[in-house]
């Protein structure tokens, strides 16, 4: 078997992941509401979530990269363990929009400027834009040590590239796109 290059290896995933949960927050500090399906809106976020419902002109530049937040289901047990609990933490307490199992979300962000890795979930495609660092609300939600337990396990942020319906149980696959040389400075909308 021929050796794969680093470029090939970083675009290779052994299997698809699975969308385990969808959470929407109708307002910035509101409690999350679990739903079975949602509509991803290109350039905005999820309909019914405070980020997806903002008028297009009102979206600040910093929010272009943080339209949807995702966390790995496997990290919920890690955070629970770091807090001294017997099991995983409640996913809703993380305040992330999407919970994904079976796929390393951090690895689904491209290492190369001329390659885009996109997540296909249902009818939508998302591009990982960076880490989703926990905020001080984690201390309130999870108790003493919650912020530090979530550090490194807070998930990722994403921009919605192509809108469409997503639903619990949808496969989460990585799409590898090679970009032409003239688009090396691509930034998600």
Secondary structure, 3 states (H helix, E strand, C coil): CCCCCHHHHCCCCCCCEEEEEEEECCCCCCCCEEECEEEEECCCEECCCCCCCCCHHHCCHHHHCCCEEEEEHHHHHHHHHHCCCCCCCCHHHHCCCEEEECCCCHHHCCCCCCEEEEEEECCEEEEEEEECCCCCHHHHHHCCCHHHHHCCCCCEEEEEEECEEEECCCEEEEEEEECCHHHCCCCCC
